[in-house]
Amino acid sequence: MHINELLFLQVAVLGVIATVGMMFTYALPAPSLKRNHKSSTGLFARLFLFFLWLSYGFSNLLYVETTLFYGLGQNLCATLAAYMVYLTVLKRFGRPLPTPHRLFILVHLVTLETLTVLVHNAGDNFFLCQMLFLISTLIPIFAAALKMRQLMDQRSVGDKVLFCILSGAVAVLVLGGPLYMFVISVTSQYKSFITFGLAVIAMIIFMLGFVISFMHSLVIRLRKQIYRDPLTACKNRNYFYDVAPALVKRAESQDLQVCMLVCDIDHFKQINDKHGHLAGDKALNHFSQLLRSQLCGDDVLIRMGGEEFLILLIGYDIDKAAHWANALCRYVAAHPLNYKAHDIQLTASFGLLAMPPKADLFEIIGEADQALYQAKNQGRNQVVMFQSDTTQTLAACPLLSSNAAPASGQHVELAGVPASLQEK
């Protein structure tokens, strides 16, 4: 087969591979909840494949004695393909391309083409043209690797795979590029085969890396949704059964005491009956926000179902937990729900216990529920602490006037509890 026919066949085959890859990008899952991130990420991935294919096509012009177009086309398209990788990484994490970076890319491309023309006019230009190619493609790939390292989720295996691929590409350009271009001496036919193979490998590896990263992001997002209550954004019952036991075990391994506080909105059914189910949903959301605003450190808020919530207090002894629970009871009573220009008074009953070492979380919750039921039976709006075979009422929480309640957006000041509390 004549060399020109062989080169044309390779370009055609690589074009088919690039087209299949472009079609596959339409099926990639969205890396974020915003649809425009998905569309722009897929667009830049497709442009990467397209420019890489064009770059290979221009590289073959070297073998048909059109060196100027070879240099201009290969350098421009290869650099654009590398920048598409950088843009794909940015859009992968929903980041825009800053204006200074856009100007840098434009200046880079114009400078690259100008230098290519100057090198060609200087005569013996192959070495310098190849060096321009290596440096120009290395800059955006190196920038993509740095940006990936900055933005990647350390828990994501997919992000780590993509970062390793980008780092490997940088190493190949720095170490393997000069070796391939200037040291290995083969015929033009074999060199075109090698270049074709490298282009195919680059397409497959980069697309595989992005697919793995996207798929793992989808898995992480689905996992978060599994453990998230859609109404209140708290952890849900699945989290209690699947994750909370390991959380408690880890706390015990660090010699941290864990207390369990279960709570229930008082007379919640009356809110639904009197004001409607929408008001009930608003009440649940308002109540969860009040609880969440007073959490600190590693405390975890879980909606167990209906109007019942559970809080795991990590690093609390029973005295500190009791003081905190009483303050929380007062805080809830002091902040009614404003619904349709009316204040709906909310109070809650609380059952508290200190978890014994190595206690079964699923069994011990029954004892916390006993304390909660006791609080309900004794008039609600109070905290009852479970202690062995007895329950102890800590205090009823009177309805505080608005001027006595903690100001909205502030935290209850507790002895030994940091003032800056982390939202959960």
Disulfide bonds with the S-S distance in Angstrom:
Cys329-Cys397 2.29
